[in-house]
Amino acid sequence: MQQVLIIGYGGIGAALAAHYQQQGAEVTVASRQSPPADPQLQWQQVDEQQLAQPLPWLPALLQQAPTLVICTIGLLHDGALQPEKSIRQLQAQQLAQVLHHNVTLPLLWLQQFAASIERSQPHKFLVLSAKVGSIADNQLGGWYSYRASKAALNMAVKTCAIELKRSGFRSLLVAVHPGTTDSNLSKPFQRGLADGQLQTPAQTAARLANVAAQLIPAQHGALLNWDGQVLPY
């Protein structure tokens, strides 16, 4: 039975959990939220303070079988916090908040993962990033905090992937752009999208599952599009 760990339970995280449940996988969700009334889900409620120490349940989970881990944590907007259209709108507090959610928290989970796996175990770890974090692909500007945070996340994933490979680990680590998904994160920015660009959470989950299933060692450390194509950093 496939082991799947979903980190975060927003729109995409919940859809991924449902997708893998339907595929017969054993799904564990790690979230700061309280568990829903779903007896089929294994639930680990984890807050930020707990990430400062080793998670006692994680090594046991990863030792059962090769595990697919997908980190879905991310922040684009939250009430007064909105993407900046101009450098004049940049605020230090907002920048720090976005960096914390989009870089620090995924990095702490990467730290937990790296400390919990065996070298011989072929786990897969997908970190949801964003195409707007690609420096080479940036043609529109704007969204300073979000772009910078995702670019930093991409660098962190690449750096950790190099360390894992040099240390002899078989696990694969990639950043993935999930595409524009109909979720709370994208709601204010859906106007003007091309036909077919907006995907349901279930469609995005199926796409990400396909990327995970097709992941190969040559892609280790890459930034991948939702269709598995390599994106430029």
DRENDRENVO-959884 format. One line per 5 residues: number of its first residue (from 1); their letters; for each residue x, y, z of C-alpha. Coordinates in Angstrom, 3 decimals. Last residue first. Example, Ala and Ser with C-alpha at 12.3 -4.5 7.8 and 13.67 -1.06 7.14 Angstrom:
# DRENDRENVO-959884
2) sa) 13.670/-1.060/7.140 | 12.300/-4.500/7.800
//
This chain:
# DRENDRENVO-959884
233) yplvq) 15.032/28.948/-12.020 | 13.955/27.679/-15.420 | 10.998/25.270/-15.527 | 11.355/21.525/-16.126 | 8.261/19.919/-17.652
228) gdwnl) 6.275/17.597/-15.399 | 2.834/18.797/-16.483 | 2.335/20.869/-13.323 | 5.665/22.591/-14.028 | 8.821/21.364/-12.374
223) laghq) 11.549/23.228/-10.496 | 14.456/20.805/-10.328 | 16.388/19.372/-7.371 | 16.090/15.765/-8.538 | 14.717/15.728/-12.092
218) apilq) 17.347/13.293/-13.409 | 16.408/10.912/-10.580 | 12.925/10.348/-12.054 | 9.442/11.570/-11.083 | 6.654/9.998/-13.173
213) aavna) 4.418/9.060/-10.222 | 4.969/12.398/-8.520 | 4.146/14.359/-11.674 | 1.024/12.235/-12.156 | -0.062/12.858/-8.571
208) lraat) 0.449/16.572/-9.156 | -1.848/16.495/-12.186 | -4.518/14.494/-10.332 | -4.389/16.928/-7.414 | -4.694/19.873/-9.805
203) qaptq) -7.799/18.353/-11.380 | -9.327/17.708/-7.939 | -8.552/21.271/-6.834 | -10.396/22.537/-9.929 | -8.247/24.026/-12.655
198) lqgda) -8.134/27.562/-14.014 | -6.126/27.754/-17.235 | -8.778/26.053/-19.364 | -9.921/29.249/-21.036 | -7.378/32.001/-20.443
193) lgrqf) -7.548/33.864/-17.151 | -8.928/37.393/-17.249 | -10.361/37.392/-13.742 | -8.999/34.671/-11.460 | -6.861/36.847/-9.189
188) pksln) -9.017/37.404/-6.088 | -9.857/33.671/-5.799 | -6.302/32.341/-6.264 | -5.370/31.485/-2.668 | -8.938/30.623/-1.686
183) sdttg) -8.929/27.868/-4.276 | -9.707/27.374/-7.960 | -6.214/26.302/-8.983 | -3.726/28.103/-11.200 | -0.876/25.699/-11.926
178) phvav) 0.758/23.343/-9.444 | 4.315/24.702/-9.816 | 6.497/21.980/-8.338 | 9.729/22.033/-6.312 | 11.654/18.758/-6.317
173) llsrf) 13.238/16.250/-3.919 | 14.099/12.626/-4.663 | 15.193/10.147/-1.992 | 18.170/7.900/-2.757 | 20.464/9.486/-0.170
168) gsrkl) 24.212/9.285/-0.703 | 25.297/12.389/1.166 | 26.125/14.221/-2.064 | 22.609/13.521/-3.335 | 20.908/14.731/-0.152
163) eiact) 23.057/17.868/-0.033 | 22.337/18.744/-3.658 | 18.610/18.288/-3.086 | 18.797/20.561/-0.038 | 20.346/23.313/-2.138
158) kvamn) 17.792/22.970/-4.940 | 14.898/23.022/-2.470 | 16.314/26.081/-0.714 | 16.856/27.879/-4.027 | 13.265/27.190/-5.069
153) laaks) 12.040/28.451/-1.697 | 14.025/31.669/-2.119 | 12.480/32.222/-5.558 | 9.079/31.489/-4.001 | 9.641/34.077/-1.285
148) arysy) 10.923/36.710/-3.704 | 7.951/36.273/-6.028 | 5.463/36.437/-3.148 | 7.021/39.453/-1.495 | 7.511/41.453/-4.696
143) wgglq) 4.185/40.723/-6.408 | 5.073/43.068/-9.275 | 7.136/42.325/-12.370 | 5.593/41.130/-15.649 | 8.374/39.282/-17.498
138) ndais) 9.685/36.996/-14.740 | 10.566/33.692/-16.425 | 14.315/33.842/-15.730 | 13.736/34.724/-12.072 | 11.315/31.826/-11.573
133) gvkas) 9.299/32.493/-8.415 | 6.282/33.373/-10.554 | 6.223/29.704/-11.558 | 5.125/28.812/-8.062 | 6.218/26.430/-5.290
128) lvlfk) 4.620/23.257/-3.971 | 7.287/21.088/-2.383 | 7.379/17.483/-3.596 | 9.298/14.901/-1.550 | 9.769/11.383/-2.944
123) hpqsr) 11.131/8.533/-0.831 | 13.595/5.989/-2.150 | 14.970/4.694/1.187 | 18.635/3.625/1.101 | 19.995/6.716/2.852
118) eisaa) 17.537/6.422/5.732 | 15.058/9.211/6.375 | 14.187/11.209/9.491 | 16.744/14.030/9.617 | 16.232/14.981/5.975
113) fqqlw) 12.446/15.014/6.435 | 12.499/17.187/9.554 | 14.843/19.651/7.861 | 12.622/19.688/4.787 | 9.687/20.426/7.100
108) llplt) 11.608/23.321/8.619 | 12.352/24.561/5.106 | 8.648/24.437/4.193 | 7.917/26.604/7.279 | 10.713/29.111/6.696
103) vnhhl) 10.172/29.694/2.978 | 6.551/30.324/2.002 | 4.977/30.933/5.409 | 7.828/32.880/6.990 | 8.726/34.705/3.783
98) vqalq) 5.132/35.908/3.439 | 5.044/37.180/7.028 | 8.426/38.893/6.760 | 7.393/40.682/3.562 | 4.148/41.815/5.167
93) qaqlq) 5.987/43.211/8.185 | 8.559/44.979/6.019 | 5.975/46.683/3.833 | 6.224/46.957/0.046 | 3.578/49.189/-1.519
88) riske) 6.073/51.624/-3.058 | 7.773/48.666/-4.772 | 4.632/48.469/-6.909 | 1.835/45.972/-7.564 | 2.294/44.406/-4.150
83) pqlag) 0.494/41.144/-3.443 | -2.132/41.565/-0.685 | -2.005/41.388/3.115 | -5.008/43.332/4.400 | -7.014/40.119/4.595
78) dhllg) -4.623/37.263/3.872 | -2.829/37.023/0.545 | -0.265/34.808/-1.173 | 0.626/32.253/1.507 | 1.890/28.692/1.080
73) itciv) 2.065/25.231/2.638 | 1.368/22.369/0.221 | 4.235/20.040/1.158 | 3.840/16.704/-0.615 | 5.531/13.612/0.826
68) ltpaq) 5.431/10.294/-1.049 | 6.611/7.459/1.151 | 8.715/4.376/0.453 | 7.602/1.939/3.149 | 7.182/1.707/6.935
63) qllap) 10.375/3.617/7.761 | 8.957/6.996/6.741 | 6.041/6.735/9.170 | 8.254/5.696/12.081 | 10.679/8.520/11.290
58) lwplp) 7.767/11.036/11.346 | 6.023/10.061/14.597 | 8.623/11.488/16.994 | 8.735/14.930/15.329 | 12.213/16.271/16.013
53) qalqq) 12.130/19.711/17.703 | 11.675/23.229/16.306 | 8.791/21.930/14.202 | 6.716/21.559/17.382 | 6.670/25.345/17.857
48) edvqq) 5.161/25.814/14.403 | 2.117/23.676/15.140 | 1.533/20.058/14.176 | -1.754/18.141/14.310 | -1.023/14.712/12.894
43) wqlqp) -3.980/13.024/11.240 | -4.395/9.578/9.691 | -7.389/9.945/7.439 | -9.938/7.168/6.988 | -11.870/8.163/10.128
38) dapps) -12.892/11.474/8.582 | -14.527/13.946/10.988 | -11.970/16.667/10.327 | -8.711/16.862/12.288 | -7.821/20.100/14.100
33) qrsav) -5.797/22.455/11.967 | -2.033/22.962/12.302 | -1.654/20.307/9.648 | 0.088/17.008/8.957 | -2.127/14.667/6.920
28) tveag) -1.454/10.943/6.654 | -2.814/8.934/3.743 | -2.632/5.161/3.293 | -3.194/4.784/-0.430 | -6.253/3.140/-1.979
23) qqqyh) -6.394/5.359/-5.070 | -9.513/7.072/-3.718 | -7.555/7.921/-0.576 | -4.835/9.337/-2.799 | -7.227/11.728/-4.484
18) aalaa) -8.953/12.756/-1.250 | -5.648/13.644/0.417 | -4.555/15.520/-2.699 | -7.832/17.473/-2.750 | -7.412/18.412/0.922
13) giggy) -3.867/19.636/0.291 | -4.895/21.558/-2.825 | -7.664/23.503/-1.090 | -5.918/23.880/2.254 | -4.789/20.960/4.383
8) giilv) -1.053/21.383/4.888 | 1.625/18.697/4.709 | 0.296/15.628/2.894 | 2.062/12.361/3.714 | 1.421/9.439/1.365
3) qqm) 2.237/5.759/1.895 | 1.358/3.408/-0.952 | 0.000/0.000/0.000
//
